[in-house]
């Protein structure tokens, strides 16, 4: 079984910044992430982290076009 993931960072240099962003979003929604594998998270926890990240990206975009 091949590993086909669409979650690839287009700019490899941004990987550390994305990890930091993910940790900040997780902290804001009360999900305890650790570096590396976080497969123990429930779907709800993972979704809340991703949702918080999207919310912050939309806010940043909206602020940039004002």
CHARMM internal coordinates of N, CA and C (Angstrom, degrees):
IC EDIT
DIST 1 N 1 CA 1.4526
DIST 1 CA 1 C 1.5199
ANGL 1 N 1 CA 1 C 108.63
DIST 1 C 2 N 1.3258
ANGL 1 CA 1 C 2 N 116.89
DIHE 1 N 1 CA 1 C 2 N 121.87
DIST 2 N 2 CA 1.4554
ANGL 1 C 2 N 2 CA 120.16
DIHE 1 CA 1 C 2 N 2 CA -178.78
DIST 2 CA 2 C 1.5206
ANGL 2 N 2 CA 2 C 110.16
DIHE 1 C 2 N 2 CA 2 C -84.14
DIST 2 C 3 N 1.3013
ANGL 2 CA 2 C 3 N 114.37
DIHE 2 N 2 CA 2 C 3 N 154.14
DIST 3 N 3 CA 1.4627
ANGL 2 C 3 N 3 CA 120.73
DIHE 2 CA 2 C 3 N 3 CA -178.63
DIST 3 CA 3 C 1.5239
ANGL 3 N 3 CA 3 C 108.57
DIHE 2 C 3 N 3 CA 3 C -95.69
DIST 3 C 4 N 1.3124
ANGL 3 CA 3 C 4 N 117.32
DIHE 3 N 3 CA 3 C 4 N 97.95
DIST 4 N 4 CA 1.4525
ANGL 3 C 4 N 4 CA 123.12
DIHE 3 CA 3 C 4 N 4 CA 178.88
DIST 4 CA 4 C 1.5182
ANGL 4 N 4 CA 4 C 108.63
DIHE 3 C 4 N 4 CA 4 C -105.12
DIST 4 C 5 N 1.3040
ANGL 4 CA 4 C 5 N 117.25
DIHE 4 N 4 CA 4 C 5 N 108.03
DIST 5 N 5 CA 1.4490
ANGL 4 C 5 N 5 CA 120.92
DIHE 4 CA 4 C 5 N 5 CA -178.96
DIST 5 CA 5 C 1.5135
ANGL 5 N 5 CA 5 C 109.86
DIHE 4 C 5 N 5 CA 5 C -122.17
DIST 5 C 6 N 1.3098
ANGL 5 CA 5 C 6 N 116.14
DIHE 5 N 5 CA 5 C 6 N 136.40
DIST 6 N 6 CA 1.4565
ANGL 5 C 6 N 6 CA 120.27
DIHE 5 CA 5 C 6 N 6 CA 176.15
DIST 6 CA 6 C 1.5280
ANGL 6 N 6 CA 6 C 110.45
DIHE 5 C 6 N 6 CA 6 C -92.70
DIST 6 C 7 N 1.3214
ANGL 6 CA 6 C 7 N 117.24
DIHE 6 N 6 CA 6 C 7 N 1.37
DIST 7 N 7 CA 1.4582
ANGL 6 C 7 N 7 CA 121.75
DIHE 6 CA 6 C 7 N 7 CA -178.44
DIST 7 CA 7 C 1.5178
ANGL 7 N 7 CA 7 C 111.06
DIHE 6 C 7 N 7 CA 7 C -90.94
DIST 7 C 8 N 1.3104
ANGL 7 CA 7 C 8 N 115.95
DIHE 7 N 7 CA 7 C 8 N 53.68
DIST 8 N 8 CA 1.4588
ANGL 7 C 8 N 8 CA 120.09
DIHE 7 CA 7 C 8 N 8 CA -179.80
DIST 8 CA 8 C 1.5129
ANGL 8 N 8 CA 8 C 109.59
DIHE 7 C 8 N 8 CA 8 C -99.23
DIST 8 C 9 N 1.3086
ANGL 8 CA 8 C 9 N 115.87
DIHE 8 N 8 CA 8 C 9 N 136.75
DIST 9 N 9 CA 1.4550
ANGL 8 C 9 N 9 CA 120.76
DIHE 8 CA 8 C 9 N 9 CA 176.75
DIST 9 CA 9 C 1.5199
ANGL 9 N 9 CA 9 C 107.85
DIHE 8 C 9 N 9 CA 9 C -79.31
DIST 9 C 10 N 1.3195
ANGL 9 CA 9 C 10 N 116.44
DIHE 9 N 9 CA 9 C 10 N 124.00
DIST 10 N 10 CA 1.4561
ANGL 9 C 10 N 10 CA 121.66
DIHE 9 CA 9 C 10 N 10 CA -176.03
DIST 10 CA 10 C 1.5186
ANGL 10 N 10 CA 10 C 110.73
DIHE 9 C 10 N 10 CA 10 C -68.23
DIST 10 C 11 N 1.3152
ANGL 10 CA 10 C 11 N 116.49
DIHE 10 N 10 CA 10 C 11 N -38.10
DIST 11 N 11 CA 1.4626
ANGL 10 C 11 N 11 CA 121.24
DIHE 10 CA 10 C 11 N 11 CA 179.41
DIST 11 CA 11 C 1.5254
ANGL 11 N 11 CA 11 C 107.34
DIHE 10 C 11 N 11 CA 11 C -109.39
DIST 11 C 12 N 1.3380
ANGL 11 CA 11 C 12 N 117.64
DIHE 11 N 11 CA 11 C 12 N 103.53
DIST 12 N 12 CA 1.4733
ANGL 11 C 12 N 12 CA 120.08
DIHE 11 CA 11 C 12 N 12 CA -175.94
DIST 12 CA 12 C 1.5249
ANGL 12 N 12 CA 12 C 114.13
DIHE 11 C 12 N 12 CA 12 C -56.08
DIST 12 C 13 N 1.3132
ANGL 12 CA 12 C 13 N 116.93
DIHE 12 N 12 CA 12 C 13 N -29.33
DIST 13 N 13 CA 1.4628
ANGL 12 C 13 N 13 CA 120.44
DIHE 12 CA 12 C 13 N 13 CA -179.95
DIST 13 CA 13 C 1.5299
ANGL 13 N 13 CA 13 C 111.68
DIHE 12 C 13 N 13 CA 13 C -66.89
DIST 13 C 14 N 1.3199
ANGL 13 CA 13 C 14 N 117.93
DIHE 13 N 13 CA 13 C 14 N -15.66
DIST 14 N 14 CA 1.4655
ANGL 13 C 14 N 14 CA 121.86
DIHE 13 CA 13 C 14 N 14 CA -177.98
DIST 14 CA 14 C 1.5190
ANGL 14 N 14 CA 14 C 112.60
DIHE 13 C 14 N 14 CA 14 C -88.27
DIST 14 C 15 N 1.3174
ANGL 14 CA 14 C 15 N 118.14
DIHE 14 N 14 CA 14 C 15 N -1.95
DIST 15 N 15 CA 1.4639
ANGL 14 C 15 N 15 CA 121.37
DIHE 14 CA 14 C 15 N 15 CA -174.56
DIST 15 CA 15 C 1.5299
ANGL 15 N 15 CA 15 C 112.45
DIHE 14 C 15 N 15 CA 15 C -58.02
DIST 15 C 16 N 1.3091
ANGL 15 CA 15 C 16 N 117.24
DIHE 15 N 15 CA 15 C 16 N -46.08
DIST 16 N 16 CA 1.4670
ANGL 15 C 16 N 16 CA 120.84
DIHE 15 CA 15 C 16 N 16 CA -179.10
DIST 16 CA 16 C 1.5281
ANGL 16 N 16 CA 16 C 111.14
DIHE 15 C 16 N 16 CA 16 C -64.30
DIST 16 C 17 N 1.3278
ANGL 16 CA 16 C 17 N 116.82
DIHE 16 N 16 CA 16 C 17 N -40.73
DIST 17 N 17 CA 1.4652
ANGL 16 C 17 N 17 CA 120.65
DIHE 16 CA 16 C 17 N 17 CA 178.80
DIST 17 CA 17 C 1.5275
ANGL 17 N 17 CA 17 C 110.53
DIHE 16 C 17 N 17 CA 17 C -64.71
DIST 17 C 18 N 1.3285
ANGL 17 CA 17 C 18 N 117.47
DIHE 17 N 17 CA 17 C 18 N -39.41
DIST 18 N 18 CA 1.4642
ANGL 17 C 18 N 18 CA 120.70
DIHE 17 CA 17 C 18 N 18 CA 178.54
DIST 18 CA 18 C 1.5270
ANGL 18 N 18 CA 18 C 110.89
DIHE 17 C 18 N 18 CA 18 C -66.42
DIST 18 C 19 N 1.3292
ANGL 18 CA 18 C 19 N 117.08
DIHE 18 N 18 CA 18 C 19 N -38.84
DIST 19 N 19 CA 1.4658
ANGL 18 C 19 N 19 CA 119.87
DIHE 18 CA 18 C 19 N 19 CA 177.27
DIST 19 CA 19 C 1.5184
ANGL 19 N 19 CA 19 C 111.01
DIHE 18 C 19 N 19 CA 19 C -63.62
DIST 19 C 20 N 1.3221
ANGL 19 CA 19 C 20 N 116.72
DIHE 19 N 19 CA 19 C 20 N -41.47
DIST 20 N 20 CA 1.4692
ANGL 19 C 20 N 20 CA 121.27
DIHE 19 CA 19 C 20 N 20 CA 178.33
DIST 20 CA 20 C 1.5324
ANGL 20 N 20 CA 20 C 110.09
DIHE 19 C 20 N 20 CA 20 C -64.11
DIST 20 C 21 N 1.3206
ANGL 20 CA 20 C 21 N 116.16
DIHE 20 N 20 CA 20 C 21 N -43.24
DIST 21 N 21 CA 1.4597
ANGL 20 C 21 N 21 CA 121.94
DIHE 20 CA 20 C 21 N 21 CA 178.51
DIST 21 CA 21 C 1.5245
ANGL 21 N 21 CA 21 C 110.50
DIHE 20 C 21 N 21 CA 21 C -60.29
DIST 21 C 22 N 1.3311
ANGL 21 CA 21 C 22 N 117.08
DIHE 21 N 21 CA 21 C 22 N -43.27
DIST 22 N 22 CA 1.4632
ANGL 21 C 22 N 22 CA 122.08
DIHE 21 CA 21 C 22 N 22 CA 179.32
DIST 22 CA 22 C 1.5241
ANGL 22 N 22 CA 22 C 110.58
DIHE 21 C 22 N 22 CA 22 C -63.30
DIST 22 C 23 N 1.3299
ANGL 22 CA 22 C 23 N 117.01
DIHE 22 N 22 CA 22 C 23 N -42.49
DIST 23 N 23 CA 1.4676
ANGL 22 C 23 N 23 CA 120.82
DIHE 22 CA 22 C 23 N 23 CA -179.95
DIST 23 CA 23 C 1.5303
ANGL 23 N 23 CA 23 C 110.66
DIHE 22 C 23 N 23 CA 23 C -64.74
DIST 23 C 24 N 1.3364
ANGL 23 CA 23 C 24 N 116.92
DIHE 23 N 23 CA 23 C 24 N -40.62
DIST 24 N 24 CA 1.4601
ANGL 23 C 24 N 24 CA 120.68
DIHE 23 CA 23 C 24 N 24 CA 178.44
DIST 24 CA 24 C 1.5286
ANGL 24 N 24 CA 24 C 110.63
DIHE 23 C 24 N 24 CA 24 C -63.43
DIST 24 C 25 N 1.3297
ANGL 24 CA 24 C 25 N 116.38
DIHE 24 N 24 CA 24 C 25 N -44.62
DIST 25 N 25 CA 1.4684
ANGL 24 C 25 N 25 CA 120.55
DIHE 24 CA 24 C 25 N 25 CA 179.93
DIST 25 CA 25 C 1.5299
ANGL 25 N 25 CA 25 C 110.49
DIHE 24 C 25 N 25 CA 25 C -63.18
DIST 25 C 26 N 1.3184
ANGL 25 CA 25 C 26 N 116.76
DIHE 25 N 25 CA 25 C 26 N -41.12
DIST 26 N 26 CA 1.4689
ANGL 25 C 26 N 26 CA 120.63
DIHE 25 CA 25 C 26 N 26 CA 179.24
DIST 26 CA 26 C 1.5242
ANGL 26 N 26 CA 26 C 110.50
DIHE 25 C 26 N 26 CA 26 C -63.48
DIST 26 C 27 N 1.3104
ANGL 26 CA 26 C 27 N 116.17
DIHE 26 N 26 CA 26 C 27 N -41.75
DIST 27 N 27 CA 1.4602
ANGL 26 C 27 N 27 CA 120.63
DIHE 26 CA 26 C 27 N 27 CA 178.97
DIST 27 CA 27 C 1.5328
ANGL 27 N 27 CA 27 C 110.88
DIHE 26 C 27 N 27 CA 27 C -62.55
DIST 27 C 28 N 1.3260
ANGL 27 CA 27 C 28 N 116.70
DIHE 27 N 27 CA 27 C 28 N -39.70
DIST 28 N 28 CA 1.4620
ANGL 27 C 28 N 28 CA 121.09
DIHE 27 CA 27 C 28 N 28 CA -179.06
DIST 28 CA 28 C 1.5298
ANGL 28 N 28 CA 28 C 112.42
DIHE 27 C 28 N 28 CA 28 C -65.08
DIST 28 C 29 N 1.3242
ANGL 28 CA 28 C 29 N 117.42
DIHE 28 N 28 CA 28 C 29 N -32.15
DIST 29 N 29 CA 1.4706
ANGL 28 C 29 N 29 CA 119.73
DIHE 28 CA 28 C 29 N 29 CA -179.44
DIST 29 CA 29 C 1.5238
ANGL 29 N 29 CA 29 C 112.17
DIHE 28 C 29 N 29 CA 29 C -99.21
DIST 29 C 30 N 1.3202
ANGL 29 CA 29 C 30 N 117.17
DIHE 29 N 29 CA 29 C 30 N 4.67
DIST 30 N 30 CA 1.4579
ANGL 29 C 30 N 30 CA 121.28
DIHE 29 CA 29 C 30 N 30 CA 174.56
DIST 30 CA 30 C 1.5213
ANGL 30 N 30 CA 30 C 115.51
DIHE 29 C 30 N 30 CA 30 C 80.06
DIST 30 C 31 N 1.3301
ANGL 30 CA 30 C 31 N 117.11
DIHE 30 N 30 CA 30 C 31 N 25.90
DIST 31 N 31 CA 1.4633
ANGL 30 C 31 N 31 CA 121.20
DIHE 30 CA 30 C 31 N 31 CA 177.60
DIST 31 CA 31 C 1.5222
ANGL 31 N 31 CA 31 C 107.89
DIHE 30 C 31 N 31 CA 31 C -101.97
DIST 31 C 32 N 1.3227
ANGL 31 CA 31 C 32 N 115.81
DIHE 31 N 31 CA 31 C 32 N 127.59
DIST 32 N 32 CA 1.4612
ANGL 31 C 32 N 32 CA 120.95
DIHE 31 CA 31 C 32 N 32 CA -177.79
DIST 32 CA 32 C 1.5335
ANGL 32 N 32 CA 32 C 110.02
DIHE 31 C 32 N 32 CA 32 C -86.68
DIST 32 C 33 N 1.3299
ANGL 32 CA 32 C 33 N 116.38
DIHE 32 N 32 CA 32 C 33 N 99.39
DIST 33 N 33 CA 1.4619
ANGL 32 C 33 N 33 CA 121.45
DIHE 32 CA 32 C 33 N 33 CA 176.24
DIST 33 CA 33 C 1.5160
ANGL 33 N 33 CA 33 C 109.02
DIHE 32 C 33 N 33 CA 33 C -96.42
DIST 33 C 34 N 1.3081
ANGL 33 CA 33 C 34 N 115.40
DIHE 33 N 33 CA 33 C 34 N 151.45
DIST 34 N 34 CA 1.4564
ANGL 33 C 34 N 34 CA 120.16
DIHE 33 CA 33 C 34 N 34 CA 172.12
DIST 34 CA 34 C 1.5199
ANGL 34 N 34 CA 34 C 107.97
DIHE 33 C 34 N 34 CA 34 C -127.08
DIST 34 C 35 N 1.3068
ANGL 34 CA 34 C 35 N 117.19
DIHE 34 N 34 CA 34 C 35 N 161.61
DIST 35 N 35 CA 1.4536
ANGL 34 C 35 N 35 CA 121.20
DIHE 34 CA 34 C 35 N 35 CA 178.64
DIST 35 CA 35 C 1.5206
ANGL 35 N 35 CA 35 C 109.21
DIHE 34 C 35 N 35 CA 35 C -62.28
DIST 35 C 36 N 1.3193
ANGL 35 CA 35 C 36 N 116.63
DIHE 35 N 35 CA 35 C 36 N 139.41
DIST 36 N 36 CA 1.4518
ANGL 35 C 36 N 36 CA 120.39
DIHE 35 CA 35 C 36 N 36 CA 178.50
DIST 36 CA 36 C 1.5116
ANGL 36 N 36 CA 36 C 112.36
DIHE 35 C 36 N 36 CA 36 C 91.95
DIST 36 C 37 N 1.3131
ANGL 36 CA 36 C 37 N 115.85
DIHE 36 N 36 CA 36 C 37 N -142.07
DIST 37 N 37 CA 1.4616
ANGL 36 C 37 N 37 CA 123.20
DIHE 36 CA 36 C 37 N 37 CA -173.02
DIST 37 CA 37 C 1.5233
ANGL 37 N 37 CA 37 C 111.91
DIHE 36 C 37 N 37 CA 37 C -70.71
DIST 37 C 38 N 1.3267
ANGL 37 CA 37 C 38 N 115.65
DIHE 37 N 37 CA 37 C 38 N 130.19
DIST 38 N 38 CA 1.4595
ANGL 37 C 38 N 38 CA 122.09
DIHE 37 CA 37 C 38 N 38 CA 177.24
DIST 38 CA 38 C 1.5254
ANGL 38 N 38 CA 38 C 110.61
DIHE 37 C 38 N 38 CA 38 C -129.77
DIST 38 C 39 N 1.3211
ANGL 38 CA 38 C 39 N 116.54
DIHE 38 N 38 CA 38 C 39 N 38.54
DIST 39 N 39 CA 1.4547
ANGL 38 C 39 N 39 CA 122.12
DIHE 38 CA 38 C 39 N 39 CA -176.58
DIST 39 CA 39 C 1.5111
ANGL 39 N 39 CA 39 C 114.80
DIHE 38 C 39 N 39 CA 39 C -67.82
DIST 39 C 40 N 1.3102
ANGL 39 CA 39 C 40 N 117.18
DIHE 39 N 39 CA 39 C 40 N -9.43
DIST 40 N 40 CA 1.4607
ANGL 39 C 40 N 40 CA 121.44
DIHE 39 CA 39 C 40 N 40 CA 179.56
DIST 40 CA 40 C 1.5273
ANGL 40 N 40 CA 40 C 111.93
DIHE 39 C 40 N 40 CA 40 C -79.42
DIST 40 C 41 N 1.3300
ANGL 40 CA 40 C 41 N 118.40
DIHE 40 N 40 CA 40 C 41 N -9.27
DIST 41 N 41 CA 1.4587
ANGL 40 C 41 N 41 CA 121.23
DIHE 40 CA 40 C 41 N 41 CA -178.14
DIST 41 CA 41 C 1.5234
ANGL 41 N 41 CA 41 C 110.89
DIHE 40 C 41 N 41 CA 41 C -67.03
DIST 41 C 42 N 1.3159
ANGL 41 CA 41 C 42 N 115.40
DIHE 41 N 41 CA 41 C 42 N 144.93
DIST 42 N 42 CA 1.4578
ANGL 41 C 42 N 42 CA 119.12
DIHE 41 CA 41 C 42 N 42 CA 173.54
DIST 42 CA 42 C 1.5282
ANGL 42 N 42 CA 42 C 108.43
DIHE 41 C 42 N 42 CA 42 C -77.04
DIST 42 C 43 N 1.3064
ANGL 42 CA 42 C 43 N 116.74
DIHE 42 N 42 CA 42 C 43 N 163.95
DIST 43 N 43 CA 1.4653
ANGL 42 C 43 N 43 CA 120.96
DIHE 42 CA 42 C 43 N 43 CA 176.89
DIST 43 CA 43 C 1.5231
ANGL 43 N 43 CA 43 C 110.16
DIHE 42 C 43 N 43 CA 43 C -60.46
DIST 43 C 44 N 1.3189
ANGL 43 CA 43 C 44 N 115.20
DIHE 43 N 43 CA 43 C 44 N -37.67
DIST 44 N 44 CA 1.4663
ANGL 43 C 44 N 44 CA 119.13
DIHE 43 CA 43 C 44 N 44 CA 179.53
DIST 44 CA 44 C 1.5267
ANGL 44 N 44 CA 44 C 111.19
DIHE 43 C 44 N 44 CA 44 C -62.90
DIST 44 C 45 N 1.3343
ANGL 44 CA 44 C 45 N 117.52
DIHE 44 N 44 CA 44 C 45 N -44.21
DIST 45 N 45 CA 1.4638
ANGL 44 C 45 N 45 CA 121.06
DIHE 44 CA 44 C 45 N 45 CA 179.50
DIST 45 CA 45 C 1.5263
ANGL 45 N 45 CA 45 C 110.95
DIHE 44 C 45 N 45 CA 45 C -64.24
DIST 45 C 46 N 1.3250
ANGL 45 CA 45 C 46 N 116.50
DIHE 45 N 45 CA 45 C 46 N -47.17
DIST 46 N 46 CA 1.4632
ANGL 45 C 46 N 46 CA 120.15
DIHE 45 CA 45 C 46 N 46 CA -179.84
DIST 46 CA 46 C 1.5233
ANGL 46 N 46 CA 46 C 110.70
DIHE 45 C 46 N 46 CA 46 C -61.89
DIST 46 C 47 N 1.3254
ANGL 46 CA 46 C 47 N 116.39
DIHE 46 N 46 CA 46 C 47 N -40.47
DIST 47 N 47 CA 1.4588
ANGL 46 C 47 N 47 CA 120.54
DIHE 46 CA 46 C 47 N 47 CA 178.62
DIST 47 CA 47 C 1.5114
ANGL 47 N 47 CA 47 C 112.83
DIHE 46 C 47 N 47 CA 47 C -65.81
DIST 47 C 48 N 1.3209
ANGL 47 CA 47 C 48 N 116.66
DIHE 47 N 47 CA 47 C 48 N -36.27
DIST 48 N 48 CA 1.4625
ANGL 47 C 48 N 48 CA 118.92
DIHE 47 CA 47 C 48 N 48 CA 179.56
DIST 48 CA 48 C 1.5265
ANGL 48 N 48 CA 48 C 111.00
DIHE 47 C 48 N 48 CA 48 C -69.13
DIST 48 C 49 N 1.3221
ANGL 48 CA 48 C 49 N 117.53
DIHE 48 N 48 CA 48 C 49 N -34.27
DIST 49 N 49 CA 1.4675
ANGL 48 C 49 N 49 CA 120.60
DIHE 48 CA 48 C 49 N 49 CA 176.73
DIST 49 CA 49 C 1.5276
ANGL 49 N 49 CA 49 C 109.29
DIHE 48 C 49 N 49 CA 49 C -67.37
DIST 49 C 50 N 1.3225
ANGL 49 CA 49 C 50 N 116.91
DIHE 49 N 49 CA 49 C 50 N -48.69
DIST 50 N 50 CA 1.4596
ANGL 49 C 50 N 50 CA 120.41
DIHE 49 CA 49 C 50 N 50 CA 179.15
DIST 50 CA 50 C 1.5120
ANGL 50 N 50 CA 50 C 112.01
DIHE 49 C 50 N 50 CA 50 C -61.85
DIST 50 C 51 N 1.3197
ANGL 50 CA 50 C 51 N 116.76
DIHE 50 N 50 CA 50 C 51 N -41.28
DIST 51 N 51 CA 1.4601
ANGL 50 C 51 N 51 CA 120.88
DIHE 50 CA 50 C 51 N 51 CA 178.43
DIST 51 CA 51 C 1.5173
ANGL 51 N 51 CA 51 C 112.23
DIHE 50 C 51 N 51 CA 51 C -62.94
DIST 51 C 52 N 1.3287
ANGL 51 CA 51 C 52 N 116.47
DIHE 51 N 51 CA 51 C 52 N -39.71
DIST 52 N 52 CA 1.4612
ANGL 51 C 52 N 52 CA 120.62
DIHE 51 CA 51 C 52 N 52 CA 178.39
DIST 52 CA 52 C 1.5285
ANGL 52 N 52 CA 52 C 110.36
DIHE 51 C 52 N 52 CA 52 C -65.84
DIST 52 C 53 N 1.3351
ANGL 52 CA 52 C 53 N 116.41
DIHE 52 N 52 CA 52 C 53 N -38.43
DIST 53 N 53 CA 1.4620
ANGL 52 C 53 N 53 CA 120.27
DIHE 52 CA 52 C 53 N 53 CA 178.20
DIST 53 CA 53 C 1.5311
ANGL 53 N 53 CA 53 C 110.48
DIHE 52 C 53 N 53 CA 53 C -62.87
DIST 53 C 54 N 1.3209
ANGL 53 CA 53 C 54 N 116.42
DIHE 53 N 53 CA 53 C 54 N -45.03
DIST 54 N 54 CA 1.4698
ANGL 53 C 54 N 54 CA 120.39
DIHE 53 CA 53 C 54 N 54 CA 179.23
DIST 54 CA 54 C 1.5232
ANGL 54 N 54 CA 54 C 110.39
DIHE 53 C 54 N 54 CA 54 C -63.77
DIST 54 C 55 N 1.3190
ANGL 54 CA 54 C 55 N 116.67
DIHE 54 N 54 CA 54 C 55 N -43.07
DIST 55 N 55 CA 1.4702
ANGL 54 C 55 N 55 CA 120.85
DIHE 54 CA 54 C 55 N 55 CA 179.22
DIST 55 CA 55 C 1.5256
ANGL 55 N 55 CA 55 C 110.56
DIHE 54 C 55 N 55 CA 55 C -57.67
DIST 55 C 56 N 1.3351
ANGL 55 CA 55 C 56 N 116.50
DIHE 55 N 55 CA 55 C 56 N -45.21
DIST 56 N 56 CA 1.4606
ANGL 55 C 56 N 56 CA 120.33
DIHE 55 CA 55 C 56 N 56 CA -179.44
DIST 56 CA 56 C 1.5259
ANGL 56 N 56 CA 56 C 111.70
DIHE 55 C 56 N 56 CA 56 C -67.67
DIST 56 C 57 N 1.3364
ANGL 56 CA 56 C 57 N 117.93
DIHE 56 N 56 CA 56 C 57 N -36.13
DIST 57 N 57 CA 1.4637
ANGL 56 C 57 N 57 CA 120.68
DIHE 56 CA 56 C 57 N 57 CA 177.83
DIST 57 CA 57 C 1.5250
ANGL 57 N 57 CA 57 C 110.87
DIHE 56 C 57 N 57 CA 57 C -66.56
DIST 57 C 58 N 1.3360
ANGL 57 CA 57 C 58 N 117.35
DIHE 57 N 57 CA 57 C 58 N -39.98
DIST 58 N 58 CA 1.4653
ANGL 57 C 58 N 58 CA 120.74
DIHE 57 CA 57 C 58 N 58 CA 178.11
DIST 58 CA 58 C 1.5194
ANGL 58 N 58 CA 58 C 110.22
DIHE 57 C 58 N 58 CA 58 C -65.50
DIST 58 C 59 N 1.3294
ANGL 58 CA 58 C 59 N 117.56
DIHE 58 N 58 CA 58 C 59 N -43.51
DIST 59 N 59 CA 1.4660
ANGL 58 C 59 N 59 CA 121.17
DIHE 58 CA 58 C 59 N 59 CA 177.79
DIST 59 CA 59 C 1.5211
ANGL 59 N 59 CA 59 C 111.02
DIHE 58 C 59 N 59 CA 59 C -59.56
DIST 59 C 60 N 1.3398
ANGL 59 CA 59 C 60 N 116.57
DIHE 59 N 59 CA 59 C 60 N -43.62
DIST 60 N 60 CA 1.4649
ANGL 59 C 60 N 60 CA 120.62
DIHE 59 CA 59 C 60 N 60 CA 179.95
DIST 60 CA 60 C 1.5255
ANGL 60 N 60 CA 60 C 110.50
DIHE 59 C 60 N 60 CA 60 C -63.38
DIST 60 C 61 N 1.3188
ANGL 60 CA 60 C 61 N 117.35
DIHE 60 N 60 CA 60 C 61 N -41.51
DIST 61 N 61 CA 1.4684
ANGL 60 C 61 N 61 CA 120.79
DIHE 60 CA 60 C 61 N 61 CA 178.34
DIST 61 CA 61 C 1.5255
ANGL 61 N 61 CA 61 C 110.82
DIHE 60 C 61 N 61 CA 61 C -64.32
DIST 61 C 62 N 1.3330
ANGL 61 CA 61 C 62 N 116.65
DIHE 61 N 61 CA 61 C 62 N -46.56
DIST 62 N 62 CA 1.4572
ANGL 61 C 62 N 62 CA 120.38
DIHE 61 CA 61 C 62 N 62 CA -179.24
DIST 62 CA 62 C 1.5272
ANGL 62 N 62 CA 62 C 111.02
DIHE 61 C 62 N 62 CA 62 C -60.57
DIST 62 C 63 N 1.3335
ANGL 62 CA 62 C 63 N 116.30
DIHE 62 N 62 CA 62 C 63 N -39.67
DIST 63 N 63 CA 1.4668
ANGL 62 C 63 N 63 CA 119.80
DIHE 62 CA 62 C 63 N 63 CA 178.28
DIST 63 CA 63 C 1.5141
ANGL 63 N 63 CA 63 C 112.11
DIHE 62 C 63 N 63 CA 63 C -68.03
DIST 63 C 64 N 1.3366
ANGL 63 CA 63 C 64 N 117.32
DIHE 63 N 63 CA 63 C 64 N -29.71
DIST 64 N 64 CA 1.4629
ANGL 63 C 64 N 64 CA 120.38
DIHE 63 CA 63 C 64 N 64 CA -178.93
DIST 64 CA 64 C 1.5239
ANGL 64 N 64 CA 64 C 113.08
DIHE 63 C 64 N 64 CA 64 C -75.40
DIST 64 C 65 N 1.3313
ANGL 64 CA 64 C 65 N 117.68
DIHE 64 N 64 CA 64 C 65 N -21.74
DIST 65 N 65 CA 1.4763
ANGL 64 C 65 N 65 CA 119.60
DIHE 64 CA 64 C 65 N 65 CA -178.60
DIST 65 CA 65 C 1.5154
ANGL 65 N 65 CA 65 C 112.55
DIHE 64 C 65 N 65 CA 65 C -98.07
DIST 65 C 66 N 1.3113
ANGL 65 CA 65 C 66 N 117.79
DIHE 65 N 65 CA 65 C 66 N 2.46
DIST 66 N 66 CA 1.4721
ANGL 65 C 66 N 66 CA 120.34
DIHE 65 CA 65 C 66 N 66 CA 178.39
DIST 66 CA 66 C 1.5027
ANGL 66 N 66 CA 66 C 110.79
DIHE 65 C 66 N 66 CA 66 C -78.62
END
COOR INIT
IC SEED 1 N 1 CA 1 C
IC BUILD
